[in-house]
Amino acid sequence: MINELFIILLSTKTTTLMQVILGIIFHTIGGISSGSFYMPFNKVKNWAWENFWLMGGLFSWLIVPPIAAYLTVPNFSEIIASTASNIKSTTYLMGLLWGIGGLTYGLGVRYLGMSLGNSVVLSFCSAFGALVPSIYYNFNPTPGKTSFSDMLSNTGGQLVLLGVVVCLTGIGIAGKAGMMKENELTTEQKQASTKEFNLVKGLIIAIISGILSSFFNFGIEAGKPMADEAVKQGFNPLFQNNVTYVVILWGGLTTNLIWCLYLLFKNKTFGDFTKSEAPTSANIFYCGLAGTLWFLQFFFYGMGESKMGNGASSWILHMATIILTANMWGLYLKEWSGVSKKTFRTFVIGILTILASIVLVGIGNSL
């Protein structure tokens, strides 16, 4: 009897471990996709920012999501149509707010570069993304969901909150490194890797982006009934969130479309799409690649979330991989070339502090 019980427990632990390992793998692939998505935009020539951002966005918000949903949950449109309107409207609203975060994310990277821009944006995003669902469930108690009060009252939750504080500390250190870089390099040196480098403007935009981008995590929670219905109908749980993504990304499309159209009219850059010196086919290809990579982060996040749950650990792990990937690209682009050893060391300490916060959140969530 004891031997049988031991075998059952061992089997359960092995199964749980495999689920976690698969979750980590999926989140890592998604994080690499997200951390790399902006790189193809660097290949776009003779188009203004609003031109290539809109073209890439059409792929990531409008074209690729329904294709992914159709391939994995063929009747996704029927599930969306039959979902209560209040669930769809809340999910869409979260997508709108996330869309502002996604829009300003692009501007943050534009003004700060791949490494510093991603680090600041995604650190705020990871911190708030870990907290937003729990705060929501504090006001709307739901069985099986952790509220903010629950986090305050147990060791695991307290560790998660400590991780958020450490995360914000890491952001401050990375921001300090950015200010040191600002003071050390000439305008020409800063713009050699980041053409429009602007620390103050970039930090303000990045902070706004980080906070609003976290609402994508809440959009997943708000649209959970659609994902649950997909599983109920017998579709693979790995792909359940692909239905929810369609609605969330409608919100993102709305926000970004309005802003990009405004810039196209304001800057009179509609003509960039057709001007003879622009390699139109190549530009569309690179924008499509960037948009597809952008969406793949969500595709694989959904797979990782199905293994680990849409808690703080899933969200923070996803953000951590993006931060690491983006910083590898930042080093490749020599964004920190020419700074003093002290400045670069400060930046590394900031990144390590952010990663330490991720470990704390992961341990806290497991408890």
Secondary structure, DSSP 4 states (H G I P E B T S, - for coil): -HHHHHHHHHHHHHHHHHHHHHHHHHHHHHHHHHHHTTGGGGG--S--HHHHHHHHHIIIIIIHHHHHHHHHSTTHHHHHHHS-HHHHHHHHHHHHHHHHHHHHHHHHHHHH-HHHHHHHHHHHHHHHHHHHHHHHHHHS--TT---HHHHHHSHHHHHHHHHHHHHHHHHHHHHHHHHHHHHHS-HHHHHHHSTT--HHHHHHHHHHHHHHHTHHHHHHHHTHHHHHHHHHTT--GGGTHHHHHHHHHHHHHHHHHHHHHHHHHHTT-GGGGT-TTS-HHHHHHHHHHHHHHHHHHHHHHHHHHHHH-SSHHHHHHHHHHHHHHHHHHHHHTTTTTT--HHHHHHHHHHHHHHHHHHHHHHHHHH-
